[in-house]
């Protein structure tokens, strides 16, 4: 029996065929618009964006802002608080790093990314020392969920920033000030020294003109006779500056150690977890000091990672598996490099890895043996499927 004859026995088949015939006769012809949706999606959220460095702005002695324009004159839109993942080649290794956009979404002509020098920084120091105006770069389209949602976050916001963690907040503050939005913002910005404060002059100008925006600088290593706020952003300090915190939403972005510290201090104030938003921050500097790290494994241990259908590579216990793959010339999809986006999701066939707190694995991934190599550390020899 022919397939066409079988289809006629399916309930509703005849009616559907007749409806198709009618639509073809009397309906509109959209053939010439085929692929229009895909083209629009590609404009708003392309897989990669070609960029060119148009300007380099020195913010502090250790920090520079790189102004990036679209190589073809176009940049995808973004929300304040989002980041782009910039692909670079450093020391012969193809890798990438996510950087928050510090410019406001009201400025569609460029993205600003503000980068601070990091001790032994594999990519940051390459940017600061080698990147020049006119250089071509490639990045992902804007991504990330560290953004403001008026339905859930209210209009009374507190930003807790540390070091270069001020960059996503700068995008949000610039947007609010430029558009005259009805939001109250109190930025509490921790820096080691006064000279380390990024955007100091602009922040002062904004607060002078906008009474709904307040900035409090907290210096952990102040000079003699310093009259400002000293130490760290503690519960006591926040209570003194903010008063009642019950209606406030807190955002936290800064060095790794800042997250656990601020979370503990906010708990002392009775701030609910749902009222605290944190930005992803990448792998820990000292993974062996993380809770749950097995004492039997030394950070200096090196294991063999076999790739099903490919080669075997060495991998350090103290280094994310993704880094080891990149050092061996194997580049896998990456975006956040913080265990959140799932783009680098990989099948672990054998062996065990350590994954720090904060890695957002699906329940099914844990059940069926998938890992995020950007935040997975080998504890023995592994076999993976890419």
C-alpha positions as CSV (number, residue, x, y, z in Angstrom):
1,X,0.0,0.0,0.0
2,X,1.4,3.4,-1.0
3,X,2.2,6.0,1.8
4,X,-0.4,8.4,0.2
5,X,-3.1,5.8,0.7
6,X,-2.1,5.2,4.4
7,X,-2.2,8.9,5.1
8,X,-5.9,9.1,4.0
9,X,-6.8,6.8,6.9
10,X,-5.5,9.3,9.4
11,X,-8.3,11.3,11.0
12,X,-8.3,14.9,9.7
13,X,-5.9,14.3,6.8
14,X,-8.5,15.1,4.1
15,X,-9.5,18.3,5.8
16,X,-5.8,19.4,6.2
17,X,-5.2,18.7,2.5
18,X,-8.2,20.7,1.5
19,X,-7.1,23.6,3.8
20,X,-3.7,23.7,2.2
21,X,-5.3,23.7,-1.3
22,X,-7.5,26.7,-0.3
23,X,-4.6,28.6,1.2
24,X,-2.4,28.1,-1.9
25,X,-5.3,29.4,-4.0
26,X,-6.4,32.4,-2.0
27,X,-3.7,33.0,0.6
28,X,-0.7,35.4,0.5
29,X,2.6,34.2,-1.0
30,X,5.5,34.7,1.4
31,X,8.0,32.8,-0.6
32,X,10.1,36.0,-1.2
33,X,10.3,36.5,2.6
34,X,11.7,33.1,3.3
35,X,14.6,33.3,5.7
36,X,13.6,36.8,7.0
37,X,13.3,35.6,10.6
38,X,16.7,33.9,10.5
39,X,18.3,37.1,9.1
40,X,16.8,39.2,11.8
41,X,18.0,36.9,14.6
42,X,21.5,36.9,13.0
43,X,21.5,40.7,13.3
44,X,20.3,40.8,16.9
45,X,22.3,37.9,18.2
46,X,25.1,36.8,15.7
47,X,27.4,34.0,16.7
48,X,30.5,36.3,16.3
49,X,31.0,40.0,16.0
50,X,33.9,41.6,14.1
51,X,35.3,44.6,16.0
52,X,38.0,47.2,15.6
53,X,39.7,49.1,18.4
54,X,38.9,52.8,17.8
55,X,40.3,54.3,21.0
56,X,42.2,53.3,24.1
57,X,41.5,55.4,27.3
58,X,43.8,55.2,30.3
59,X,41.6,55.1,33.4
60,X,44.2,54.4,36.1
61,X,47.8,53.2,36.2
62,X,46.7,49.6,35.8
63,X,43.4,50.0,33.9
64,X,42.4,50.9,30.4
65,X,39.1,51.2,28.5
66,X,39.1,49.8,25.0
67,X,36.5,51.4,22.7
68,X,35.4,48.8,20.1
69,X,33.4,49.6,17.0
70,X,31.8,47.3,14.5
71,X,34.1,46.4,11.6
72,X,31.2,46.6,9.2
73,X,29.6,49.6,11.0
74,X,27.0,47.6,13.0
75,X,26.9,46.3,16.5
76,X,24.1,44.1,18.1
77,X,22.1,45.8,20.9
78,X,22.7,44.9,24.5
79,X,21.3,45.4,28.0
80,X,23.3,47.3,30.7
81,X,25.1,44.7,32.7
82,X,25.8,42.3,29.9
83,X,29.3,41.2,28.6
84,X,31.0,40.1,25.4
85,X,33.4,37.2,25.2
86,X,36.5,38.4,23.3
87,X,38.6,35.9,21.4
88,X,42.3,36.4,21.4
89,X,45.6,34.6,20.6
90,X,48.0,34.9,23.5
91,X,51.4,33.2,23.5
92,X,50.3,31.2,20.5
93,X,47.2,29.9,22.3
94,X,43.7,30.6,21.0
95,X,41.5,31.5,23.9
96,X,38.8,33.9,25.1
97,X,37.7,36.0,28.0
98,X,34.4,37.6,28.9
99,X,34.4,41.3,29.7
100,X,31.5,43.4,30.9
101,X,30.4,46.3,28.7
102,X,31.0,49.5,30.6
103,X,29.4,51.8,28.0
104,X,25.6,52.4,28.2
105,X,23.1,50.7,25.8
106,X,22.0,54.2,24.8
107,X,25.3,54.4,22.9
108,X,24.9,52.1,19.8
109,X,28.1,53.2,18.0
110,X,30.6,51.3,20.2
111,X,31.2,48.9,23.1
112,X,33.6,49.9,25.9
113,X,35.3,47.2,27.8
114,X,37.4,48.2,30.8
115,X,40.3,45.9,31.7
116,X,42.5,45.9,34.7
117,X,46.0,44.3,34.9
118,X,45.9,41.0,36.7
119,X,49.0,39.3,38.3
120,X,50.0,36.6,35.9
121,X,47.0,37.5,33.7
122,X,47.2,35.4,30.6
123,X,44.9,37.6,28.5
124,X,44.4,40.9,30.5
125,X,48.1,41.8,30.3
126,X,48.2,40.9,26.6
127,X,45.4,43.4,26.1
128,X,47.0,46.2,28.1
129,X,50.5,45.8,26.7
130,X,50.0,44.8,23.1
131,X,46.6,46.0,21.8
132,X,46.7,49.1,19.7
133,X,44.2,51.4,18.0
134,X,43.1,49.9,14.7
135,X,43.6,46.3,15.8
136,X,40.9,43.8,14.7
137,X,39.2,41.7,17.3
138,X,36.4,39.1,17.3
139,X,33.8,38.6,20.1
140,X,30.6,36.9,20.9
141,X,27.4,38.9,20.7
142,X,26.4,40.4,24.1
143,X,25.2,37.9,26.7
144,X,24.6,37.5,30.4
145,X,21.7,37.9,32.9
146,X,23.3,40.4,35.3
147,X,20.7,43.0,34.2
148,X,17.9,45.0,35.7
149,X,14.3,43.7,35.5
150,X,11.7,46.3,36.6
151,X,9.2,43.6,37.4
152,X,11.3,41.9,40.0
153,X,14.1,44.2,41.2
154,X,12.2,47.3,42.2
155,X,13.5,50.9,41.9
156,X,15.8,51.0,44.9
157,X,19.1,49.4,44.0
158,X,22.4,48.9,45.8
159,X,25.5,48.1,43.8
160,X,28.4,46.5,45.7
161,X,31.5,46.7,43.5
162,X,35.1,45.8,44.0
163,X,38.0,46.8,41.7
164,X,37.1,46.3,38.0
165,X,33.8,44.8,39.1
166,X,32.5,48.4,38.7
167,X,32.3,48.0,34.9
168,X,28.7,46.5,34.6
169,X,27.5,49.0,37.2
170,X,29.0,51.9,35.1
171,X,26.9,50.8,32.2
172,X,23.8,50.8,34.4
173,X,24.6,54.1,36.0
174,X,25.3,55.8,32.7
175,X,22.0,54.5,31.3
176,X,20.0,55.7,34.3
177,X,21.6,59.2,34.2
178,X,21.4,59.6,30.4
179,X,17.8,58.5,30.1
180,X,16.6,60.1,33.4
181,X,15.1,56.8,34.6
182,X,13.2,56.7,37.9
183,X,15.6,54.5,39.8
184,X,17.6,55.1,43.0
185,X,21.1,53.8,42.9
186,X,23.7,53.6,45.7
187,X,27.1,52.4,44.5
188,X,29.4,51.2,47.2
189,X,32.7,50.8,45.5
190,X,35.6,49.1,47.3
191,X,39.2,49.8,46.1
192,X,42.6,49.0,47.6
193,X,43.9,52.6,47.1
194,X,42.4,55.9,46.1
195,X,44.4,55.8,42.9
196,X,42.8,52.5,42.0
197,X,39.3,54.0,41.6
198,X,38.1,53.6,38.0
199,X,35.8,56.3,36.5
200,X,36.3,58.5,39.7
201,X,35.8,61.8,37.9
202,X,32.8,60.8,35.9
203,X,31.1,59.2,38.9
204,X,31.6,62.5,40.8
205,X,30.1,64.5,37.9
206,X,27.1,62.1,37.7
207,X,26.3,62.3,41.4
208,X,26.6,66.1,41.3
209,X,23.9,66.2,38.6
210,X,21.7,63.4,39.7
211,X,20.4,63.2,43.3
212,X,19.0,59.7,42.7
213,X,22.5,58.3,42.3
214,X,24.9,58.1,45.3
215,X,28.5,56.8,45.3
216,X,30.4,55.7,48.4
217,X,34.1,54.8,48.0
218,X,35.5,52.4,50.5
219,X,39.3,52.2,50.6
220,X,41.0,49.2,52.2
221,X,44.5,50.6,52.2
222,X,44.0,54.4,52.8
223,X,46.7,57.0,53.0
224,X,47.5,58.8,56.2
225,X,44.9,61.4,57.2
226,X,42.3,59.9,54.9
227,X,38.9,61.0,55.9
228,X,36.7,58.8,53.8
229,X,35.3,55.3,54.4
230,X,38.0,52.7,55.3
231,X,38.2,48.9,55.3
232,X,35.7,46.7,53.6
233,X,32.0,46.8,52.7
234,X,30.7,45.3,56.0
235,X,27.2,44.9,57.3
236,X,27.8,47.6,59.8
237,X,29.0,50.0,57.1
238,X,26.0,49.2,54.9
239,X,23.6,49.7,57.7
240,X,25.0,53.1,58.5
241,X,24.9,54.2,54.9
242,X,21.6,52.6,53.8
243,X,19.4,52.4,56.8
244,X,16.4,50.1,56.2
245,X,17.3,47.6,53.5
246,X,14.0,45.7,53.3
247,X,12.9,47.2,50.0
248,X,16.4,47.2,48.3
249,X,17.8,44.9,45.7
250,X,21.6,44.2,45.9
251,X,23.9,43.6,43.0
252,X,27.4,42.2,43.7
253,X,30.4,42.2,41.2
254,X,34.1,42.1,42.1
255,X,37.0,39.8,42.9
256,X,36.2,36.2,43.8
257,X,36.8,36.7,47.5
258,X,34.2,39.5,47.6
259,X,31.2,37.2,46.8
260,X,31.4,35.0,49.9
261,X,32.3,38.0,52.1
262,X,29.4,40.2,50.9
263,X,26.9,37.3,51.0
264,X,27.8,36.7,54.7
265,X,27.5,40.4,55.5
266,X,24.1,40.7,53.7
267,X,22.8,37.8,55.7
268,X,23.7,39.6,58.9
269,X,21.4,42.4,57.6
270,X,18.6,39.9,57.0
271,X,18.7,40.4,53.2
272,X,17.0,37.4,51.5
273,X,19.0,35.5,48.8
274,X,16.4,36.4,46.2
275,X,17.2,40.1,46.8
276,X,20.9,39.5,45.9
277,X,22.1,39.3,42.4
278,X,25.7,38.3,41.6
279,X,27.7,38.4,38.4
280,X,29.6,35.3,37.2
281,X,33.3,35.7,37.8
282,X,35.2,32.9,36.3
283,X,37.4,30.2,37.8
284,X,38.8,30.6,41.3
285,X,42.5,31.7,41.7
286,X,43.3,28.9,44.1
287,X,41.0,26.0,43.4
288,X,42.7,23.8,46.0
289,X,41.4,26.0,48.8
290,X,37.8,25.6,47.7
291,X,35.4,23.5,49.9
292,X,35.4,19.9,48.8
293,X,38.8,19.8,47.1
294,X,40.3,16.4,47.8
295,X,43.4,16.6,50.0
296,X,45.0,13.6,48.2
297,X,45.3,15.7,44.9
298,X,48.0,18.3,44.8
299,X,47.5,21.4,42.6
300,X,50.8,20.5,40.8
301,X,49.6,17.1,39.8
302,X,49.3,16.5,36.0
303,X,46.9,14.0,34.4
304,X,46.2,12.7,30.9
305,X,43.0,13.6,29.2
306,X,42.1,11.3,26.3
307,X,39.7,12.7,23.7
308,X,37.5,10.0,22.1
309,X,38.5,9.8,18.5
310,X,41.4,12.2,19.0
311,X,44.6,12.7,20.9
312,X,45.7,12.7,24.5
313,X,46.8,15.9,26.2
314,X,48.3,16.8,29.6
315,X,46.1,18.7,32.1
316,X,47.0,20.3,35.4
317,X,44.8,19.7,38.4
318,X,44.9,23.4,39.3
319,X,43.8,24.5,35.8
320,X,40.3,24.4,34.3
321,X,40.1,21.6,31.7
322,X,39.2,24.2,29.0
323,X,42.5,26.0,29.5
324,X,44.4,22.7,29.1
325,X,42.5,22.0,25.9
326,X,43.3,25.4,24.5
327,X,47.0,25.1,25.4
328,X,47.0,21.9,23.3
329,X,45.3,23.7,20.3
330,X,41.8,22.4,20.9
331,X,39.3,25.2,21.0
332,X,35.7,24.4,22.1
333,X,32.7,26.8,22.2
334,X,32.9,29.2,25.2
335,X,31.0,32.2,26.4
336,X,30.9,32.9,30.1
337,X,33.9,30.7,31.2
338,X,32.2,30.6,34.6
339,X,30.1,27.5,34.5
340,X,26.8,29.2,33.8
341,X,26.0,29.4,30.1
342,X,26.4,25.6,29.2
343,X,28.0,26.4,25.8
344,X,31.1,24.3,26.6
345,X,29.0,21.4,27.9
346,X,31.1,18.2,27.4
347,X,30.6,14.5,28.0
348,X,32.8,12.9,30.6
349,X,33.3,9.3,29.7
350,X,35.6,8.3,32.5
351,X,37.5,9.8,35.4
352,X,36.4,12.4,38.0
353,X,36.7,16.2,38.0
354,X,36.3,18.8,40.7
355,X,33.6,21.5,40.0
356,X,33.5,24.5,42.4
357,X,30.3,25.9,43.9
358,X,28.5,28.0,41.4
359,X,28.7,25.7,38.4
360,X,25.2,25.5,37.1
361,X,24.9,22.0,35.8
362,X,21.5,20.7,34.9
363,X,20.2,17.7,36.9
364,X,20.2,15.7,33.7
365,X,23.9,16.7,33.1
366,X,24.9,15.3,36.5
367,X,22.9,12.2,35.9
368,X,24.4,11.5,32.5
369,X,27.9,12.6,33.1
370,X,28.2,16.0,31.4
371,X,30.6,18.7,32.7
372,X,31.5,22.4,32.0
373,X,35.2,22.3,31.1
374,X,35.6,26.0,31.9
375,X,35.0,25.1,35.6
376,X,36.0,21.5,35.8
377,X,39.4,20.4,37.2
378,X,40.9,16.9,36.6
379,X,41.4,14.8,39.7
380,X,42.7,11.8,37.7
381,X,43.2,10.6,34.1
382,X,40.1,11.4,32.0
383,X,38.4,10.5,28.8
384,X,36.0,13.0,27.2
385,X,33.8,13.2,24.1
386,X,33.8,16.6,22.4
